[in-house]
């Protein structure tokens, strides 16, 4: 319900008869920036969820109420507590730290990344106690156990999935699969609403599109390499961000890494060019390819792996020689 200035500050529920479908249970996990900038909107969303959970409606037409009632009984809490669906980082925190672990290679298994996410992204908005972010990890995990779909929205036409790390840093796809009783991977979608014709694609399709239009597109990488040292660093960063999607969602096809290897490693002229322009970033490209193979995200020939190991040693020796 808008006020005189058009601001939404009150809510009412659309009757089921008018809605014409069941009420769908949705878990919202917003960024720390949204948490800070849109706290009033987050509180309104929390109010809406609680309103739906308390509605006297058939459970088969209101999955929010159905799940919240089951959670309340299972966890020994009241219905309003169980109807917590809007989460973010703790106050002052802006990341799950999954991106930092992937960028630095400082993780041994996916369980470590998932623990980071669950530990840092499970603070709840509570419209009954505005402004306080409560640690609600148990409720957060319980809500994710019934999730069937994960979804993110692209923020800008200038920034794609592998331009930055915050998209995979916020991705819970494999976490949902781990928490679900049946271990089923949820369907994952990305919406591009930055143009007049909004597009919704699967996550894996979006990653493929991103690889074709950026990392593996000669127009793009030649444009990057025209900047010399910084261009190689950009290539390296994009490959690391691509590997992040393997770690959090298993969304990267084998051919993406294979063609990356063909384009930047097996092409001897290109390989030498990258090494000469920026040996440190080239070393990161080589080590990332070795890492994604070691973690089981890329299957390739022993010949390719031997070549990468030899290259890594060669560039290491060059860097040490310069130093």
Secondary structure, 3 states (H helix, E strand, C coil): CECCCCCECCCCCCCHHHHCCCECCCCEECCHHHHHHCHHHHHHHHHHHHHHHCCCCCHHHEHHHHHHHHHHHHHCCCHHHHCCCEEECCCCCCCCCHHHHHHHCCCCCHHHHHHHHHHHCCEECCHHHCCCCEECHHHHHHHHCCCCEEEEECCECCECCCCCCHHHHCCCHHHHHHHCCCCCCCEEEEEECCCCCCEEEEHHHHHHHHHHHHHCCHHHHHHHHCCCHHHHHHHHHHHHHHHHHHHHHCCCCHHHHHHHHHHHHHCHHHHHHHHHHCHHHHHHHHHHHHHHHHCCCCCCCHHHHHHHHHHHHHHHHHHHHHC
